[in-house]
Amino acid sequence: MAPTYRPGERVLVVRRWRPVRPGDVVLARDPRDPDRWLLKRCASCHGGAVDLRGDNAAVSTDSRDFGDVSTRAITWLVVRPRRAHLLG
């Protein structure tokens, strides 16, 4: 998700309480490896699926690789970044 989020940067996530909307940043399990988490932006919603994209298309693994993801699989929404240097 660079340049929006940097490696090691902390984000605050909450359990999804509303439908996912385009522009939302979500935390989702990788559909190919359930032990891996992905931080991605919702590019579009259609039917019961979402198109997840990374902010750096040249190096991102996203829906272009693994296809759309069911909205039921998205359980976490990123609500704000918490940068490590601000945690004191």
Gaussian input, Z-matrix of N, CA and C with variables (Angstrom, degrees):
# hf/3-21g

backbone

0 1
 N
 C     1     B1
 C     2     B2     1     A1
 N     3     B3     2     A2     1     D1
 C     4     B4     3     A3     2     D2
 C     5     B5     4     A4     3     D3
 N     6     B6     5     A5     4     D4
 C     7     B7     6     A6     5     D5
 C     8     B8     7     A7     6     D6
 N     9     B9     8     A8     7     D7
 C    10    B10     9     A9     8     D8
 C    11    B11    10    A10     9     D9
 N    12    B12    11    A11    10    D10
 C    13    B13    12    A12    11    D11
 C    14    B14    13    A13    12    D12
 N    15    B15    14    A14    13    D13
 C    16    B16    15    A15    14    D14
 C    17    B17    16    A16    15    D15
 N    18    B18    17    A17    16    D16
 C    19    B19    18    A18    17    D17
 C    20    B20    19    A19    18    D18
 N    21    B21    20    A20    19    D19
 C    22    B22    21    A21    20    D20
 C    23    B23    22    A22    21    D21
 N    24    B24    23    A23    22    D22
 C    25    B25    24    A24    23    D23
 C    26    B26    25    A25    24    D24
 N    27    B27    26    A26    25    D25
 C    28    B28    27    A27    26    D26
 C    29    B29    28    A28    27    D27
 N    30    B30    29    A29    28    D28
 C    31    B31    30    A30    29    D29
 C    32    B32    31    A31    30    D30
 N    33    B33    32    A32    31    D31
 C    34    B34    33    A33    32    D32
 C    35    B35    34    A34    33    D33
 N    36    B36    35    A35    34    D34
 C    37    B37    36    A36    35    D35
 C    38    B38    37    A37    36    D36
 N    39    B39    38    A38    37    D37
 C    40    B40    39    A39    38    D38
 C    41    B41    40    A40    39    D39
 N    42    B42    41    A41    40    D40
 C    43    B43    42    A42    41    D41
 C    44    B44    43    A43    42    D42
 N    45    B45    44    A44    43    D43
 C    46    B46    45    A45    44    D44
 C    47    B47    46    A46    45    D45
 N    48    B48    47    A47    46    D46
 C    49    B49    48    A48    47    D47
 C    50    B50    49    A49    48    D48
 N    51    B51    50    A50    49    D49
 C    52    B52    51    A51    50    D50
 C    53    B53    52    A52    51    D51
 N    54    B54    53    A53    52    D52
 C    55    B55    54    A54    53    D53
 C    56    B56    55    A55    54    D54
 N    57    B57    56    A56    55    D55
 C    58    B58    57    A57    56    D56
 C    59    B59    58    A58    57    D57
 N    60    B60    59    A59    58    D58
 C    61    B61    60    A60    59    D59
 C    62    B62    61    A61    60    D60
 N    63    B63    62    A62    61    D61
 C    64    B64    63    A63    62    D62
 C    65    B65    64    A64    63    D63
 N    66    B66    65    A65    64    D64
 C    67    B67    66    A66    65    D65
 C    68    B68    67    A67    66    D66
 N    69    B69    68    A68    67    D67
 C    70    B70    69    A69    68    D68
 C    71    B71    70    A70    69    D69
 N    72    B72    71    A71    70    D70
 C    73    B73    72    A72    71    D71
 C    74    B74    73    A73    72    D72
 N    75    B75    74    A74    73    D73
 C    76    B76    75    A75    74    D74
 C    77    B77    76    A76    75    D75
 N    78    B78    77    A77    76    D76
 C    79    B79    78    A78    77    D77
 C    80    B80    79    A79    78    D78
 N    81    B81    80    A80    79    D79
 C    82    B82    81    A81    80    D80
 C    83    B83    82    A82    81    D81
 N    84    B84    83    A83    82    D82
 C    85    B85    84    A84    83    D83
 C    86    B86    85    A85    84    D84
 N    87    B87    86    A86    85    D85
 C    88    B88    87    A87    86    D86
 C    89    B89    88    A88    87    D87
 N    90    B90    89    A89    88    D88
 C    91    B91    90    A90    89    D89
 C    92    B92    91    A91    90    D90
 N    93    B93    92    A92    91    D91
 C    94    B94    93    A93    92    D92
 C    95    B95    94    A94    93    D93
 N    96    B96    95    A95    94    D94
 C    97    B97    96    A96    95    D95
 C    98    B98    97    A97    96    D96
 N    99    B99    98    A98    97    D97
 C   100   B100    99    A99    98    D98
 C   101   B101   100   A100    99    D99
 N   102   B102   101   A101   100   D100
 C   103   B103   102   A102   101   D101
 C   104   B104   103   A103   102   D102
 N   105   B105   104   A104   103   D103
 C   106   B106   105   A105   104   D104
 C   107   B107   106   A106   105   D105
 N   108   B108   107   A107   106   D106
 C   109   B109   108   A108   107   D107
 C   110   B110   109   A109   108   D108
 N   111   B111   110   A110   109   D109
 C   112   B112   111   A111   110   D110
 C   113   B113   112   A112   111   D111
 N   114   B114   113   A113   112   D112
 C   115   B115   114   A114   113   D113
 C   116   B116   115   A115   114   D114
 N   117   B117   116   A116   115   D115
 C   118   B118   117   A117   116   D116
 C   119   B119   118   A118   117   D117
 N   120   B120   119   A119   118   D118
 C   121   B121   120   A120   119   D119
 C   122   B122   121   A121   120   D120
 N   123   B123   122   A122   121   D121
 C   124   B124   123   A123   122   D122
 C   125   B125   124   A124   123   D123
 N   126   B126   125   A125   124   D124
 C   127   B127   126   A126   125   D125
 C   128   B128   127   A127   126   D126
 N   129   B129   128   A128   127   D127
 C   130   B130   129   A129   128   D128
 C   131   B131   130   A130   129   D129
 N   132   B132   131   A131   130   D130
 C   133   B133   132   A132   131   D131
 C   134   B134   133   A133   132   D132
 N   135   B135   134   A134   133   D133
 C   136   B136   135   A135   134   D134
 C   137   B137   136   A136   135   D135
 N   138   B138   137   A137   136   D136
 C   139   B139   138   A138   137   D137
 C   140   B140   139   A139   138   D138
 N   141   B141   140   A140   139   D139
 C   142   B142   141   A141   140   D140
 C   143   B143   142   A142   141   D141
 N   144   B144   143   A143   142   D142
 C   145   B145   144   A144   143   D143
 C   146   B146   145   A145   144   D144
 N   147   B147   146   A146   145   D145
 C   148   B148   147   A147   146   D146
 C   149   B149   148   A148   147   D147
 N   150   B150   149   A149   148   D148
 C   151   B151   150   A150   149   D149
 C   152   B152   151   A151   150   D150
 N   153   B153   152   A152   151   D151
 C   154   B154   153   A153   152   D152
 C   155   B155   154   A154   153   D153
 N   156   B156   155   A155   154   D154
 C   157   B157   156   A156   155   D155
 C   158   B158   157   A157   156   D156
 N   159   B159   158   A158   157   D157
 C   160   B160   159   A159   158   D158
 C   161   B161   160   A160   159   D159
 N   162   B162   161   A161   160   D160
 C   163   B163   162   A162   161   D161
 C   164   B164   163   A163   162   D162
 N   165   B165   164   A164   163   D163
 C   166   B166   165   A165   164   D164
 C   167   B167   166   A166   165   D165
 N   168   B168   167   A167   166   D166
 C   169   B169   168   A168   167   D167
 C   170   B170   169   A169   168   D168
 N   171   B171   170   A170   169   D169
 C   172   B172   171   A171   170   D170
 C   173   B173   172   A172   171   D171
 N   174   B174   173   A173   172   D172
 C   175   B175   174   A174   173   D173
 C   176   B176   175   A175   174   D174
 N   177   B177   176   A176   175   D175
 C   178   B178   177   A177   176   D176
 C   179   B179   178   A178   177   D177
 N   180   B180   179   A179   178   D178
 C   181   B181   180   A180   179   D179
 C   182   B182   181   A181   180   D180
 N   183   B183   182   A182   181   D181
 C   184   B184   183   A183   182   D182
 C   185   B185   184   A184   183   D183
 N   186   B186   185   A185   184   D184
 C   187   B187   186   A186   185   D185
 C   188   B188   187   A187   186   D186
 N   189   B189   188   A188   187   D187
 C   190   B190   189   A189   188   D188
 C   191   B191   190   A190   189   D189
 N   192   B192   191   A191   190   D190
 C   193   B193   192   A192   191   D191
 C   194   B194   193   A193   192   D192
 N   195   B195   194   A194   193   D193
 C   196   B196   195   A195   194   D194
 C   197   B197   196   A196   195   D195
 N   198   B198   197   A197   196   D196
 C   199   B199   198   A198   197   D197
 C   200   B200   199   A199   198   D198
 N   201   B201   200   A200   199   D199
 C   202   B202   201   A201   200   D200
 C   203   B203   202   A202   201   D201
 N   204   B204   203   A203   202   D202
 C   205   B205   204   A204   203   D203
 C   206   B206   205   A205   204   D204
 N   207   B207   206   A206   205   D205
 C   208   B208   207   A207   206   D206
 C   209   B209   208   A208   207   D207
 N   210   B210   209   A209   208   D208
 C   211   B211   210   A210   209   D209
 C   212   B212   211   A211   210   D210
 N   213   B213   212   A212   211   D211
 C   214   B214   213   A213   212   D212
 C   215   B215   214   A214   213   D213
 N   216   B216   215   A215   214   D214
 C   217   B217   216   A216   215   D215
 C   218   B218   217   A217   216   D216
 N   219   B219   218   A218   217   D217
 C   220   B220   219   A219   218   D218
 C   221   B221   220   A220   219   D219
 N   222   B222   221   A221   220   D220
 C   223   B223   222   A222   221   D221
 C   224   B224   223   A223   222   D222
 N   225   B225   224   A224   223   D223
 C   226   B226   225   A225   224   D224
 C   227   B227   226   A226   225   D225
 N   228   B228   227   A227   226   D226
 C   229   B229   228   A228   227   D227
 C   230   B230   229   A229   228   D228
 N   231   B231   230   A230   229   D229
 C   232   B232   231   A231   230   D230
 C   233   B233   232   A232   231   D231
 N   234   B234   233   A233   232   D232
 C   235   B235   234   A234   233   D233
 C   236   B236   235   A235   234   D234
 N   237   B237   236   A236   235   D235
 C   238   B238   237   A237   236   D236
 C   239   B239   238   A238   237   D237
 N   240   B240   239   A239   238   D238
 C   241   B241   240   A240   239   D239
 C   242   B242   241   A241   240   D240
 N   243   B243   242   A242   241   D241
 C   244   B244   243   A243   242   D242
 C   245   B245   244   A244   243   D243
 N   246   B246   245   A245   244   D244
 C   247   B247   246   A246   245   D245
 C   248   B248   247   A247   246   D246
 N   249   B249   248   A248   247   D247
 C   250   B250   249   A249   248   D248
 C   251   B251   250   A250   249   D249
 N   252   B252   251   A251   250   D250
 C   253   B253   252   A252   251   D251
 C   254   B254   253   A253   252   D252
 N   255   B255   254   A254   253   D253
 C   256   B256   255   A255   254   D254
 C   257   B257   256   A256   255   D255
 N   258   B258   257   A257   256   D256
 C   259   B259   258   A258   257   D257
 C   260   B260   259   A259   258   D258
 N   261   B261   260   A260   259   D259
 C   262   B262   261   A261   260   D260
 C   263   B263   262   A262   261   D261

   B1=1.4429
   B2=1.5199
   B3=1.3265
   B4=1.4648
   B5=1.5224
   B6=1.2617
   B7=1.4608
   B8=1.5260
   B9=1.3335
   B10=1.4685
   B11=1.5172
   B12=1.3173
   B13=1.4600
   B14=1.5116
   B15=1.3208
   B16=1.4649
   B17=1.5219
   B18=1.3313
   B19=1.4723
   B20=1.5226
   B21=1.3180
   B22=1.4571
   B23=1.5222
   B24=1.3194
   B25=1.4619
   B26=1.5275
   B27=1.3191
   B28=1.4615
   B29=1.5175
   B30=1.3155
   B31=1.4590
   B32=1.5267
   B33=1.3094
   B34=1.4549
   B35=1.5165
   B36=1.3308
   B37=1.4559
   B38=1.5220
   B39=1.3157
   B40=1.4597
   B41=1.5157
   B42=1.3238
   B43=1.4620
   B44=1.5295
   B45=1.2930
   B46=1.4632
   B47=1.5281
   B48=1.3230
   B49=1.4567
   B50=1.5262
   B51=1.3262
   B52=1.4588
   B53=1.5222
   B54=1.3283
   B55=1.4602
   B56=1.5298
   B57=1.3046
   B58=1.4666
   B59=1.5216
   B60=1.3382
   B61=1.4613
   B62=1.5239
   B63=1.3290
   B64=1.4646
   B65=1.5269
   B66=1.3296
   B67=1.4498
   B68=1.5166
   B69=1.3355
   B70=1.4665
   B71=1.5244
   B72=1.3229
   B73=1.4581
   B74=1.5197
   B75=1.3303
   B76=1.4573
   B77=1.5219
   B78=1.3135
   B79=1.4550
   B80=1.5194
   B81=1.3134
   B82=1.4672
   B83=1.5226
   B84=1.3017
   B85=1.4680
   B86=1.5242
   B87=1.3099
   B88=1.4595
   B89=1.5283
   B90=1.3388
   B91=1.4659
   B92=1.5199
   B93=1.3347
   B94=1.4632
   B95=1.5154
   B96=1.3389
   B97=1.4594
   B98=1.5246
   B99=1.3429
   B100=1.4686
   B101=1.5321
   B102=1.3273
   B103=1.4632
   B104=1.5243
   B105=1.3278
   B106=1.4679
   B107=1.5309
   B108=1.3335
   B109=1.4628
   B110=1.5198
   B111=1.3298
   B112=1.4624
   B113=1.5207
   B114=1.3117
   B115=1.4581
   B116=1.5215
   B117=1.3480
   B118=1.4601
   B119=1.5203
   B120=1.3230
   B121=1.4629
   B122=1.5282
   B123=1.3210
   B124=1.4664
   B125=1.5283
   B126=1.3176
   B127=1.4683
   B128=1.5197
   B129=1.3349
   B130=1.4636
   B131=1.5190
   B132=1.3342
   B133=1.4688
   B134=1.5172
   B135=1.3226
   B136=1.4612
   B137=1.5101
   B138=1.3246
   B139=1.4553
   B140=1.5144
   B141=1.2920
   B142=1.4547
   B143=1.5113
   B144=1.3479
   B145=1.4599
   B146=1.5191
   B147=1.3246
   B148=1.4614
   B149=1.5223
   B150=1.3125
   B151=1.4645
   B152=1.5270
   B153=1.3261
   B154=1.4598
   B155=1.5105
   B156=1.3194
   B157=1.4682
   B158=1.5102
   B159=1.3203
   B160=1.4522
   B161=1.5153
   B162=1.3174
   B163=1.4626
   B164=1.5269
   B165=1.3244
   B166=1.4608
   B167=1.5286
   B168=1.3159
   B169=1.4654
   B170=1.5283
   B171=1.3159
   B172=1.4642
   B173=1.5268
   B174=1.3301
   B175=1.4666
   B176=1.5264
   B177=1.3144
   B178=1.4599
   B179=1.5171
   B180=1.3223
   B181=1.4627
   B182=1.5171
   B183=1.3163
   B184=1.4566
   B185=1.5166
   B186=1.3239
   B187=1.4711
   B188=1.5210
   B189=1.3146
   B190=1.4673
   B191=1.5182
   B192=1.3356
   B193=1.4654
   B194=1.5285
   B195=1.3409
   B196=1.4627
   B197=1.5211
   B198=1.3184
   B199=1.4676
   B200=1.5248
   B201=1.3135
   B202=1.4598
   B203=1.5241
   B204=1.3306
   B205=1.4620
   B206=1.5259
   B207=1.3028
   B208=1.4577
   B209=1.5273
   B210=1.3236
   B211=1.4655
   B212=1.5247
   B213=1.3245
   B214=1.4679
   B215=1.5216
   B216=1.3291
   B217=1.4668
   B218=1.5298
   B219=1.3299
   B220=1.4628
   B221=1.5185
   B222=1.3313
   B223=1.4657
   B224=1.5176
   B225=1.3177
   B226=1.4710
   B227=1.5173
   B228=1.3282
   B229=1.4598
   B230=1.5187
   B231=1.3254
   B232=1.4633
   B233=1.5239
   B234=1.3316
   B235=1.4611
   B236=1.5139
   B237=1.3152
   B238=1.4655
   B239=1.5184
   B240=1.3283
   B241=1.4632
   B242=1.5230
   B243=1.3141
   B244=1.4638
   B245=1.5018
   B246=1.2881
   B247=1.4481
   B248=1.5227
   B249=1.3318
   B250=1.4750
   B251=1.5240
   B252=1.3320
   B253=1.4589
   B254=1.5325
   B255=1.3373
   B256=1.4619
   B257=1.5225
   B258=1.3275
   B259=1.4471
   B260=1.5188
   B261=1.3237
   B262=1.4625
   B263=1.4555
   A1=111.85
   A2=116.36
   A3=118.61
   A4=107.09
   A5=120.14
   A6=128.80
   A7=114.13
   A8=119.34
   A9=120.49
   A10=111.49
   A11=116.95
   A12=122.49
   A13=108.43
   A14=115.90
   A15=121.10
   A16=110.04
   A17=117.45
   A18=119.72
   A19=110.17
   A20=116.64
   A21=121.96
   A22=114.21
   A23=117.13
   A24=120.36
   A25=109.34
   A26=116.53
   A27=121.08
   A28=110.07
   A29=114.57
   A30=120.80
   A31=107.64
   A32=115.71
   A33=120.88
   A34=108.05
   A35=115.90
   A36=120.80
   A37=108.81
   A38=115.86
   A39=121.48
   A40=108.30
   A41=114.13
   A42=118.48
   A43=108.55
   A44=115.62
   A45=120.89
   A46=110.24
   A47=115.96
   A48=122.50
   A49=111.93
   A50=116.17
   A51=121.57
   A52=108.35
   A53=117.31
   A54=118.89
   A55=111.41
   A56=115.45
   A57=121.36
   A58=107.95
   A59=116.28
   A60=121.71
   A61=109.76
   A62=117.56
   A63=119.19
   A64=110.46
   A65=115.34
   A66=121.71
   A67=113.29
   A68=117.85
   A69=121.10
   A70=109.94
   A71=115.80
   A72=121.19
   A73=106.08
   A74=115.66
   A75=121.13
   A76=110.44
   A77=114.46
   A78=121.96
   A79=105.93
   A80=116.75
   A81=121.15
   A82=109.58
   A83=114.89
   A84=119.55
   A85=109.13
   A86=115.24
   A87=121.15
   A88=107.93
   A89=118.86
   A90=120.18
   A91=113.70
   A92=117.66
   A93=121.11
   A94=112.52
   A95=118.01
   A96=122.38
   A97=108.60
   A98=118.83
   A99=121.17
   A100=114.57
   A101=118.49
   A102=121.11
   A103=111.75
   A104=117.39
   A105=122.45
   A106=110.05
   A107=115.74
   A108=121.58
   A109=109.64
   A110=116.07
   A111=122.28
   A112=109.76
   A113=116.87
   A114=123.34
   A115=105.96
   A116=116.69
   A117=121.16
   A118=110.74
   A119=115.33
   A120=122.14
   A121=108.94
   A122=115.62
   A123=120.82
   A124=107.90
   A125=116.40
   A126=121.09
   A127=110.89
   A128=116.42
   A129=120.06
   A130=109.67
   A131=114.68
   A132=122.59
   A133=107.52
   A134=115.95
   A135=120.08
   A136=108.63
   A137=114.87
   A138=119.15
   A139=109.01
   A140=117.49
   A141=121.97
   A142=112.30
   A143=116.89
   A144=120.46
   A145=111.30
   A146=114.65
   A147=121.32
   A148=109.68
   A149=114.54
   A150=122.39
   A151=106.71
   A152=117.36
   A153=121.89
   A154=109.81
   A155=116.36
   A156=121.84
   A157=109.90
   A158=115.28
   A159=120.97
   A160=108.94
   A161=117.12
   A162=120.47
   A163=113.13
   A164=117.31
   A165=121.03
   A166=107.57
   A167=116.18
   A168=121.97
   A169=113.72
   A170=117.74
   A171=120.77
   A172=112.85
   A173=117.52
   A174=119.83
   A175=113.14
   A176=117.82
   A177=121.02
   A178=112.47
   A179=115.46
   A180=122.38
   A181=105.25
   A182=117.33
   A183=120.21
   A184=110.33
   A185=117.71
   A186=121.38
   A187=113.41
   A188=117.76
   A189=119.04
   A190=110.68
   A191=116.82
   A192=122.07
   A193=112.55
   A194=117.08
   A195=119.74
   A196=114.73
   A197=117.88
   A198=120.88
   A199=112.59
   A200=114.83
   A201=120.56
   A202=110.00
   A203=115.09
   A204=122.18
   A205=108.17
   A206=116.29
   A207=121.08
   A208=109.88
   A209=116.51
   A210=119.35
   A211=110.88
   A212=117.86
   A213=120.46
   A214=112.13
   A215=117.23
   A216=121.03
   A217=112.14
   A218=117.25
   A219=120.94
   A220=107.54
   A221=116.80
   A222=120.17
   A223=113.09
   A224=118.19
   A225=121.24
   A226=111.67
   A227=116.25
   A228=123.16
   A229=109.29
   A230=116.43
   A231=120.82
   A232=106.71
   A233=116.64
   A234=119.51
   A235=113.03
   A236=116.99
   A237=118.70
   A238=109.47
   A239=115.93
   A240=118.48
   A241=109.85
   A242=116.12
   A243=122.40
   A244=106.65
   A245=116.06
   A246=120.77
   A247=111.02
   A248=115.95
   A249=121.46
   A250=111.87
   A251=118.11
   A252=119.16
   A253=112.16
   A254=118.58
   A255=121.07
   A256=112.07
   A257=117.40
   A258=120.34
   A259=112.97
   A260=116.57
   A261=121.81
   A262=113.08
   D1=12.24
   D2=173.99
   D3=-65.30
   D4=142.91
   D5=10.16
   D6=-91.37
   D7=-2.37
   D8=-178.54
   D9=-63.99
   D10=-47.31
   D11=177.72
   D12=-122.06
   D13=141.11
   D14=-179.63
   D15=-100.59
   D16=153.84
   D17=176.31
   D18=-55.70
   D19=133.01
   D20=179.31
   D21=88.36
   D22=-10.00
   D23=179.00
   D24=-71.14
   D25=141.45
   D26=179.32
   D27=-93.95
   D28=142.67
   D29=176.87
   D30=-128.70
   D31=153.84
   D32=175.77
   D33=-98.74
   D34=123.53
   D35=178.44
   D36=-117.90
   D37=148.43
   D38=176.61
   D39=-131.04
   D40=154.05
   D41=177.34
   D42=-61.06
   D43=136.19
   D44=-176.14
   D45=-61.05
   D46=124.07
   D47=-179.94
   D48=-113.63
   D49=-4.82
   D50=-178.51
   D51=-143.19
   D52=167.61
   D53=177.64
   D54=-63.16
   D55=149.19
   D56=175.67
   D57=-71.27
   D58=136.97
   D59=179.87
   D60=-120.92
   D61=152.73
   D62=174.86
   D63=-54.97
   D64=135.69
   D65=-177.66
   D66=99.07
   D67=-20.43
   D68=177.97
   D69=-65.68
   D70=142.88
   D71=170.47
   D72=-99.91
   D73=131.08
   D74=-174.82
   D75=-127.51
   D76=158.92
   D77=172.09
   D78=-111.38
   D79=122.14
   D80=-176.08
   D81=-138.91
   D82=152.85
   D83=174.15
   D84=-72.34
   D85=141.56
   D86=176.54
   D87=-65.13
   D88=122.81
   D89=-179.43
   D90=-60.95
   D91=-20.13
   D92=-179.76
   D93=-93.02
   D94=-20.18
   D95=-177.80
   D96=-147.68
   D97=96.62
   D98=-174.56
   D99=-64.82
   D100=-9.50
   D101=176.14
   D102=-85.03
   D103=-6.10
   D104=-176.44
   D105=-110.54
   D106=134.65
   D107=177.35
   D108=-100.68
   D109=145.39
   D110=178.55
   D111=-121.99
   D112=135.52
   D113=173.15
   D114=-104.30
   D115=112.23
   D116=-173.67
   D117=-139.73
   D118=160.32
   D119=176.37
   D120=-100.19
   D121=138.37
   D122=176.03
   D123=-75.76
   D124=117.10
   D125=179.49
   D126=-86.21
   D127=-37.91
   D128=178.28
   D129=-160.98
   D130=157.92
   D131=176.87
   D132=-122.77
   D133=136.09
   D134=177.69
   D135=-154.28
   D136=128.22
   D137=-176.20
   D138=62.60
   D139=-130.04
   D140=177.69
   D141=-104.76
   D142=26.07
   D143=-175.92
   D144=-131.17
   D145=158.37
   D146=176.54
   D147=-127.62
   D148=147.66
   D149=174.96
   D150=-97.38
   D151=113.52
   D152=-178.87
   D153=-99.28
   D154=132.24
   D155=-179.48
   D156=-132.12
   D157=146.51
   D158=171.23
   D159=-85.07
   D160=156.97
   D161=-178.45
   D162=-75.59
   D163=-15.71
   D164=178.27
   D165=-116.45
   D166=87.58
   D167=-172.00
   D168=-57.48
   D169=-30.45
   D170=-176.34
   D171=-65.01
   D172=-28.19
   D173=-176.22
   D174=-126.09
   D175=8.63
   D176=-175.12
   D177=-86.96
   D178=141.50
   D179=168.04
   D180=-100.50
   D181=116.04
   D182=-173.94
   D183=-151.20
   D184=-158.82
   D185=-175.85
   D186=-59.94
   D187=-19.92
   D188=175.17
   D189=-66.68
   D190=-23.69
   D191=179.01
   D192=-95.59
   D193=-42.70
   D194=-173.39
   D195=-114.07
   D196=2.60
   D197=177.67
   D198=85.84
   D199=176.69
   D200=178.90
   D201=-65.94
   D202=156.86
   D203=-177.37
   D204=-116.49
   D205=140.12
   D206=177.37
   D207=-61.59
   D208=140.05
   D209=177.69
   D210=-62.40
   D211=-27.33
   D212=177.41
   D213=-66.40
   D214=-23.13
   D215=179.92
   D216=-79.81
   D217=-12.63
   D218=179.60
   D219=-93.25
   D220=106.46
   D221=-177.66
   D222=-112.04
   D223=-8.58
   D224=-176.66
   D225=-128.45
   D226=135.43
   D227=174.50
   D228=-113.46
   D229=137.77
   D230=174.64
   D231=-83.02
   D232=123.81
   D233=-178.09
   D234=-103.34
   D235=-23.85
   D236=173.96
   D237=-171.16
   D238=153.78
   D239=173.76
   D240=-79.64
   D241=148.03
   D242=171.61
   D243=-128.33
   D244=99.42
   D245=-177.20
   D246=-70.07
   D247=137.23
   D248=-175.60
   D249=-56.95
   D250=-37.23
   D251=-176.69
   D252=-71.65
   D253=-12.23
   D254=178.28
   D255=-90.80
   D256=-9.45
   D257=-177.11
   D258=-78.60
   D259=-16.91
   D260=174.85
   D261=63.40

